[in-house]
Structure formats: C-alpha cells, structure tokens
Amino acid sequence: ELFDGDVKACIHTEKKLNLNAIAIALDLDRVYYEPEELPGLVYQPTKVNGETLVLSEEGWILVLDARTKSVAENALITTVQELQHADLFEGEISTEDINYD
C-alpha cells in the first residue's frame, strides 16, 4: 500500500514538472509512474527516512509518511535538490512555502 500515511507536507512550486523526464532521471527502482493509472509520479527516495513523495505535472510535491515536520521538510528539500542536480528544476524553494498537515 503506497498511501498508508497522512500527507505531512506539501509545496506548490508554481512550475510545471516534466514527470517523464523526472521518472527517467530518478532511480527507476524507486519511482512509480503510470500516467494512465495515476496523474502523478510516486517517488520513494533512499536519502530520506522512508517517506513517499508524490509529484504532479502542475508543480505540487506532497510528502506522505513523514514522522515529523522536519523530516517532511528534509524530504521536500532533498528531492528538489535532486531535481536541480538533474537540471529538471530551476529556482529555489523556501521553508516558508511549505504547507504542513
């Protein structure tokens, strides 16, 4: 079950995300992307503490299964940094832009 926790944090980047390119750039063993089944990309990164992230083409990034706000924040920041490193995200996000559940 991918969605067994509550959304702990989300951010709207106000930028379109190219989910096809992101799926290729991130570790394919940690990505679930079937656009005909789910209008988003599910990512379970290794550099965080077991959280699951869901990215949408509209620029939303959601964190599921985070134990604390700081863990959720770290997952968001780490994922955006990975996207920046792969030249798939320009600009910065601020912790002030993060909405917590």
Secondary structure, DSSP 8 states (H G I E B T S, - for coil): ----S-EEEEEE-SS---HHHHHHHS-GGGEE--TTT-SSEEE--SSSSS-EEEE-TTSEEEEES-SSHHHHHHHHHHHHHHHHHTT---S---GGG-EE-
